[in-house]
Amino acid sequence: MKAFLKSMGMAAALAVVLAVLVNASFGQDAKALPSPQALLKAMAEAGKPGPEHKKLQPFVGDWTFTAKLWTDPSLPPAVGKGTIQRQWIMGGRFVQENLKIEADGKTAEAMGLLGYDNAQKKFTTVWVCGLRGNIAHHFASSNESGTRFECSTEECCPLTAQTIKGRTEILVENNDRIVVNVYKTVNGRELKMKEIVSVRAK
């Protein structure tokens, strides 16, 4: 009986916490709750493409690329080559990319989305890797000119199953060349693990 009363008490406490969170989200006065129409209008306004979306325009098009992968910076990297196709979707809200790469006699595919979240004021990326079978999501920032993007990353190492932190920088050198550098922090030391150089297909 005591256990039952204790569980009921915990459930009640949880309900109170949820109620507080809801009120904090919409204000103290329940009458201030927005109508569905007002919420839909706010969502549509937040979803409008704006100046930050225009910074993604240089990515659009067909590309060929060379990718280098290091596990030990003192040793030669593995090298792969491939193609990337990028196009605007959903009324200019996202850039969709499709990648194919050949390395070590094998072919792999990947898909990605690039966008900008007006509400959070951050660039956002989603990456689906056909080689590793994983989905990654990151937020990124950009400089004023849109020539450099950077995001912090965390991923599970397929060899050790440990979480590895790092960062990725994207350098838009010009309209026809983009360089992606991927760094990982290993034993407290930042190491460059990948370099992807894309050149616009002519």
N, C-alpha and C positions, 0 to 999 in steps of 0.2 A: 504494500500500500504506500509506504514511504517513497519507494522508487517511482511509483506511478505519479504521486503528487509532485515529486521532484521534476519528472519529465514534463508534467503539465506546466509547472512553474517556468521551466526553461523555454517551453513553447510560447508561453505568454510574454516572457521577456523578449524573445525574438520578434514577436508580433509588434511589440512596442517600439523596438529598434527600427523595424521596417517602416512603421508609421512615421517615425521621426525623420527618417531619410526621405520619404515621399514629401513630407511637409517642407523639408529643407530644399527640395528640388523645385517645388512650385510656390513656395511662400507659406507664411503662417496661416493665412486666411484661405479656407477651402473654397470660398467663393471666387478666389483669384485663379482657380484652375483654368487653363486655356481650353477653348473649344477645339474639337477635332479639326475644324476648318482653319483656326488660327495656327494649330500645330503643323498642318499640311503646308500652309503658306510660309511658315518659318523654315520648314525643311526645303521647300522649293527655292527659297531665297539663299539658304546656305549652300545649295547645290549648284548655284549658277557659276559657270566658268568665268574666271576673272583674270587679272593681270598675272597672277602666279601661274595659272595654267599655261599662259603663253610662253613661259620659260621652258616648257616641255616640247615646244614645237621643233627645236633642232634635232630631237630624237627620232622624229617621224621620217620614215623612208625605208629603203632596202640597204642592208649593210653586209659587208664581209668582215670577218674578224679573225684575229689570232689570239689564242689564250695560252698563258703560261701558268703552270702550277708547281710551286715549290713545297717540299716537306722539310728540306734542309737548305737554307740560303747559300751554303757553301758548295752545293751540288747543282748540276745542270737541271733545269725544270723539265717537266713533261710538257709537250706542246700539242695543241689541238687547233683545228681551223673549222670555221663554220659560217653560217649566215644568220642574220636577224632581220625580221620584217616587223615594222612598227606602224600602227595606224591609229587615228583617233576613233573612239567609239563613244556611244551614249551622249551625242550632242556636244562633243568637245570636252567631256568631263574626265575621260581617262585615255591614256595611250596604252594600247594592247600590243604586246610583243610576243613573237614566236621565234624561238631559237633552235637551230640544229647544229650539232657539233660532231666532228669526227676526231677521235683520239685513240691511239693505241689499237687501231683496227676496229674500233667499235663506234657506233653512232648513238647519240642520245638527243633527246628533245627537252625543251623547257618552255614554260609560258610565264608571262608576267603582266602586271598592271602597274602603271604609274599614274598618280593623280595628286590632287591637292585638296586637303580638308579645310574648308573655309572656317568651320567652327573651331577647330583646334589650331588653325594657322600653321599647319605642317604639311610637307609633302609626304605622301604615303606610297608604299610599294608592297605588292604581293608577288611572291615568286614560287612557282611550282616546278620542281626539278624531277624530270623523268629518270635521271640516273640514280639519285639517292632516294627518290620516292617520298620527298618531304615537301611541306609548304612553309614558307617563311614570310613573315610580315614585319615591316620596319617603318619607322618614321624618319624623315630626313629634313635637313635644313639646306638653304641655298644662300649664296651671296647675292648682292643686289643685282648684279648683271646676269645671273643665271648661268655662269660659266663653271661654277663649282658647287657640287652637292655632296653632303656627307651625312652618314647615319651610323649610329652605334648598333652593334649586332651581338646576338647570342645564338649559338647553335650547338647541337649535340654532335660530338665527334663520332663518326661511324666506327672508328677503331677502338676507342676507349669508353664510349658512352658517357663521357664527361662533357659538361657544358663549357664551351670556350667563348670568351668575350673577344670582341674586336671592333673594327670599324671599316667602313667602305667609303671611298671617295670617288666621285665621278667628275672628270674634268672634260668639259666641252671646249676643246682647243680651238675649233672653228666649225663651220657648218658641215664639214666633210670628215672630221676626225674626232672621236670620243675615246677617252682612256679611262678605264675602271681599275682602281687599285684596291685590293682587299688585304687588310692587315688582321692578324690574330695576336692575342697576348698569350704567350707561352712562358710559364715559369717567371712571370713578372716582366717579360721582355716582349716588346712589340716586334713582330716579324712580318715582312711582306710575303703573303702566301700565293696571291694570284695577281695577274695583270692581263687585262683584256683590252686589246686595241682594235677599235672598229673604224672602218673606212667606208664611206658612202659608196654604194655600187653605182657605177656610171652606165 
